[in-house]
Amino acid sequence: MTLKIGKMSLNKGKHIVEEIDGVRCTLVETGVSAERTDFLKKLLELNGYEVKTVLEGEAATFKIGVTDLIFNPLVDVYKRHLKSFSGKRVTPAYWLQQSDKETEAEVNYWTFGR
């Protein structure tokens, strides 16, 4: 199974605010699979964010946002502000679901994939 990582994941720093379910939200990702949506929703809620999702048309992909208009996934992931389900800091590889490793000693973005 290939996991569909959405647009705006960690490759763009642009902060986009859009309305989801009548609430202004910071967009986290768009065009993502149901599995990715479930992962991000649980992770973000664990970190205290109110998450909004909406189905995007025929492709059965989702748009994910948080009601905190200051949140920026790029900043929060690379500054290591988010906690994983086991209480460790989220790495970029963990956020992108490329690795289930959670500590800097286990995976760093500059050495991951070598």
C-alpha positions as a Markdown table, in Angstrom:
| # | Residue | x | y | z |
|---|---|---|---|---|
| 1 | Met | 0.0 | 0.0 | 0.0 |
| 2 | Thr | 1.3 | 3.4 | -0.9 |
| 3 | Leu | 0.5 | 6.2 | 1.5 |
| 4 | Lys | -0.6 | 9.4 | -0.2 |
| 5 | Ile | 1.1 | 12.3 | 1.5 |
| 6 | Gly | -0.7 | 15.5 | 0.8 |
| 7 | Lys | 0.3 | 18.8 | -0.7 |
| 8 | Met | 1.8 | 21.3 | 1.8 |
| 9 | Ser | 3.2 | 18.6 | 4.0 |
| 10 | Leu | 6.7 | 19.8 | 4.9 |
| 11 | Asn | 7.8 | 21.0 | 1.5 |
| 12 | Lys | 6.1 | 24.5 | 1.6 |
| 13 | Gly | 6.3 | 27.1 | 4.3 |
| 14 | Lys | 3.4 | 29.1 | 3.1 |
| 15 | His | 0.7 | 29.5 | 5.8 |
| 16 | Ile | -2.7 | 29.0 | 4.3 |
| 17 | Val | -6.0 | 29.8 | 6.1 |
| 18 | Glu | -9.2 | 28.4 | 4.7 |
| 19 | Glu | -12.7 | 27.7 | 6.0 |
| 20 | Ile | -13.6 | 24.1 | 6.9 |
| 21 | Asp | -17.1 | 23.3 | 8.2 |
| 22 | Gly | -17.7 | 27.1 | 8.7 |
| 23 | Val | -14.6 | 27.5 | 10.8 |
| 24 | Arg | -11.4 | 29.3 | 9.8 |
| 25 | Cys | -8.5 | 26.8 | 9.9 |
| 26 | Thr | -4.8 | 26.6 | 9.2 |
| 27 | Leu | -4.5 | 24.0 | 6.4 |
| 28 | Val | -2.2 | 21.2 | 7.4 |
| 29 | Glu | -2.4 | 19.0 | 4.2 |
| 30 | Thr | -4.7 | 18.6 | 1.2 |
| 31 | Gly | -5.3 | 15.7 | -1.1 |
| 32 | Val | -4.5 | 13.0 | 1.5 |
| 33 | Ser | -5.8 | 9.4 | 1.9 |
| 34 | Ala | -8.2 | 8.3 | 4.7 |
| 35 | Glu | -5.3 | 6.5 | 6.4 |
| 36 | Arg | -3.1 | 9.6 | 6.4 |
| 37 | Thr | -6.0 | 11.8 | 7.6 |
| 38 | Asp | -6.6 | 9.4 | 10.5 |
| 39 | Phe | -2.9 | 9.4 | 11.5 |
| 40 | Leu | -2.6 | 13.2 | 11.4 |
| 41 | Lys | -6.0 | 13.8 | 13.1 |
| 42 | Lys | -5.0 | 11.6 | 16.0 |
| 43 | Leu | -1.5 | 13.1 | 16.3 |
| 44 | Leu | -2.7 | 16.7 | 16.2 |
| 45 | Glu | -5.5 | 16.0 | 18.7 |
| 46 | Leu | -3.0 | 14.4 | 21.0 |
| 47 | Asn | -1.0 | 17.7 | 20.8 |
| 48 | Gly | -4.1 | 19.7 | 21.8 |
| 49 | Tyr | -5.3 | 20.9 | 18.4 |
| 50 | Glu | -8.9 | 20.9 | 17.3 |
| 51 | Val | -8.8 | 19.2 | 13.9 |
| 52 | Lys | -11.3 | 19.7 | 11.0 |
| 53 | Thr | -11.4 | 17.5 | 7.9 |
| 54 | Val | -13.4 | 17.6 | 4.8 |
| 55 | Leu | -13.7 | 15.2 | 1.8 |
| 56 | Glu | -12.4 | 16.6 | -1.4 |
| 57 | Gly | -14.5 | 15.6 | -4.4 |
| 58 | Glu | -14.4 | 12.5 | -6.5 |
| 59 | Ala | -10.9 | 11.4 | -5.7 |
| 60 | Ala | -11.9 | 10.4 | -2.1 |
| 61 | Thr | -9.1 | 12.5 | -0.6 |
| 62 | Phe | -9.2 | 14.8 | 2.4 |
| 63 | Lys | -8.3 | 18.3 | 3.4 |
| 64 | Ile | -7.0 | 18.6 | 7.0 |
| 65 | Gly | -6.9 | 21.8 | 9.1 |
| 66 | Val | -6.6 | 22.9 | 12.6 |
| 67 | Thr | -8.5 | 25.8 | 14.2 |
| 68 | Asp | -5.3 | 27.3 | 15.7 |
| 69 | Leu | -4.5 | 30.0 | 13.1 |
| 70 | Ile | -0.9 | 30.3 | 14.3 |
| 71 | Phe | -0.1 | 26.6 | 13.8 |
| 72 | Asn | 2.4 | 25.9 | 11.0 |
| 73 | Pro | 3.3 | 22.2 | 10.3 |
| 74 | Leu | 6.7 | 23.1 | 8.9 |
| 75 | Val | 7.7 | 25.2 | 11.9 |
| 76 | Asp | 6.2 | 22.9 | 14.5 |
| 77 | Val | 7.7 | 19.7 | 13.1 |
| 78 | Tyr | 11.2 | 21.0 | 12.5 |
| 79 | Lys | 11.3 | 22.9 | 15.8 |
| 80 | Arg | 10.2 | 19.6 | 17.4 |
| 81 | His | 7.2 | 21.1 | 19.2 |
| 82 | Leu | 4.9 | 18.1 | 18.6 |
| 83 | Lys | 4.9 | 14.9 | 20.7 |
| 84 | Ser | 4.3 | 11.4 | 19.3 |
| 85 | Phe | 1.9 | 8.8 | 20.7 |
| 86 | Ser | 4.6 | 7.5 | 23.0 |
| 87 | Gly | 5.6 | 11.0 | 24.3 |
| 88 | Lys | 8.7 | 11.5 | 22.2 |
| 89 | Arg | 9.3 | 14.5 | 19.9 |
| 90 | Val | 8.0 | 14.1 | 16.4 |
| 91 | Thr | 10.7 | 13.9 | 13.7 |
| 92 | Pro | 10.0 | 14.9 | 10.0 |
| 93 | Ala | 10.3 | 11.3 | 9.0 |
| 94 | Tyr | 7.7 | 10.3 | 11.6 |
| 95 | Trp | 5.4 | 13.1 | 10.5 |
| 96 | Leu | 5.7 | 12.0 | 6.9 |
| 97 | Gln | 5.1 | 8.4 | 8.0 |
| 98 | Gln | 8.4 | 7.3 | 6.4 |
| 99 | Ser | 9.7 | 5.9 | 9.7 |
| 100 | Asp | 8.2 | 4.8 | 13.0 |
| 101 | Lys | 11.5 | 5.7 | 14.7 |
| 102 | Glu | 11.0 | 8.6 | 17.1 |
| 103 | Thr | 14.3 | 9.9 | 18.5 |
| 104 | Glu | 17.0 | 11.9 | 16.9 |
| 105 | Ala | 19.5 | 9.1 | 17.6 |
| 106 | Glu | 17.3 | 6.8 | 15.5 |
| 107 | Val | 16.5 | 9.1 | 12.6 |
| 108 | Asn | 17.5 | 12.6 | 11.5 |
| 109 | Tyr | 16.1 | 14.3 | 8.5 |
| 110 | Trp | 19.6 | 14.9 | 7.1 |
| 111 | Thr | 20.6 | 11.2 | 7.3 |
| 112 | Phe | 17.3 | 9.5 | 6.8 |
| 113 | Gly | 17.2 | 7.3 | 3.7 |
| 114 | Arg | 20.9 | 6.9 | 3.2 |
